[in-house]
Amino acid sequence: MTARSLASTLTVLGAVLGMGACQQSSAPGAPSSFLVDSDPRGATIFLDGQSRNIVTPDSLRDVSAGSHTIGLVLDSGGVTYQFNAQTTVVPDSMAPIRWPLLLHCGDTTCLDPYIRRITAAGMDFAVGANGTLFFEQGTGGGLYYPADSNDGYLAVGAPVSAGYLGSYTPSVGPSPYDFYYYAGRPAPDTLRAGAVFQLDQRSWLLPPPPYQPYLTGRGLKMDEQVVTDEAYPGTIFLRVVFRNITGDSLYQAADAALYGAGSLTYENAYFGFAIDPDIGDASDDIVSYVPDQNMVFAYDSNFQESAFNTNPDAPALVGLEMLQAPTGTTIVMTGWPSSWDWAGATTSEPNALVFLSGTQPDTTTGAPNYPDPHIGYVPTAPADVRIAVTAGPLNLAAGDSVVLRVALIVAPPVAGTFQSGTFLAPGDPTDGSRAILNVAGTLIQRAQQAANRP
């Protein structure tokens, strides 16, 4: 896939908005001193790779004029957050520096040390620190069900967004697999209180430096709360707050294309949560819907996973249910095969809005557009699939927020309603008599219970 650069017909944000930089000067003079601060504070300050044995906020003293690398490092909650930047020191005229601390990984191996496994509500699942969830090397090991089975059901989950950045076209929206766009902020908090487990983590949607000059998704602060309750087996409650921070000076310090520029509004935007449900062998899964519950779900198309340790002839189903969306928006349930995936900062990125809105025809993929505006695409053949629930369209101006609540639900098929080893078609999503609804009876029941949880 081709990067969306100025050489094409696409807009380059860095060229239009102006690339920010630290002060530039070659004037001679005495060594400088200037204040270095971080958010949050307490980070160790490095100069040209050497620790100065001081923490923020504090002053770097006696720094010679010229180019230097300033680094900030903070270990918090078992995670290392940092910020590094090349700075030109100007004698006697350096403005204070204040930078954000981030876990911003260029590849998935960077995330490995920070992945933890949680056992709760009959499941064993992975949580990270950069804003993505249910990730364990990109395989079905992101969630095991039952908890002690090592039977894998999820490869990744993440908050997703798509829309237009102001008047710039085309639309933007990185995929759940664009790990390097999710920048963790200090630090995840966990709590166990009786039957309840809770994780709170914060992240930014921030393009990695090589992608910052391109028109791509950016400038969102995402606060995620993950909750399980033993009274709701097989259910994970997710609350996500998206906030537009394109005009925030702290964010702009990390995003060169927006440094010193004005804010941007997300227009005609959809926000939601997406997962890659790998039910054992990922290639034979399929998608269906329960419109009355605002739920999309995936299942093994022939209910047979010989590699499973538990219930190889009755693998569970995995669903996403929208519990709360902004007033006036349309809740969209959708699914698509992996062959239709997109990637940030490439010519495929506009497909994010195609799929997350669920209502726009796509001539590139030939994706079917289901006539009900609440239902996106209806894959009818087994494949490695993704599913998502979203809400929109809406405009999100700088400083504004949108709140979503989603339930991720895993449940076994109802015994006696299917034949293991025999393909079961999803049928028409609006057909209340289709066979898969009987198979998904426990999943639907858990979705109803989740919707009634305070």
Secondary structure, 3 states (H helix, E strand, C coil): CCECCCCCCCCCHHHHHCCCCCCCCCCCCCCEEEEEEEECCCCEEEECCEEEEEECCEEEEEECCEEEEEEEEEEECCEEEEEEEEEEECCCCCCCEEEECEECCCCHHHCHHHCEEEEECCEEEEECCCCCECCCCCCCECEECCCCCCCEEECEEEEEEEEEECCCCCCECCCCCCHHHEEEEEEEEEEEECCEEEEEEEEEECCCHHHCCCCCCCCEEEEEEEEEECCCCCEEEEEEEEEECCCCHHHHCCCHHHCCCCCCCEEEEEEEEEEECCCCCHHHEEEEEEHHHCEEEEEECCCCCCCCCCCCCCCCEEEEEEEECCCCCEEEEEEEEHHHCCCCCECCCCHHHHHHHCCCCECCCCECCCCCCCECCCCCCCECEEEEEEEEEEEECCCCEEEEEEEEEEECCCCCCCCCCCCCCCCCCCCCCCHHHHHCHHHHHHHHHHHCCC
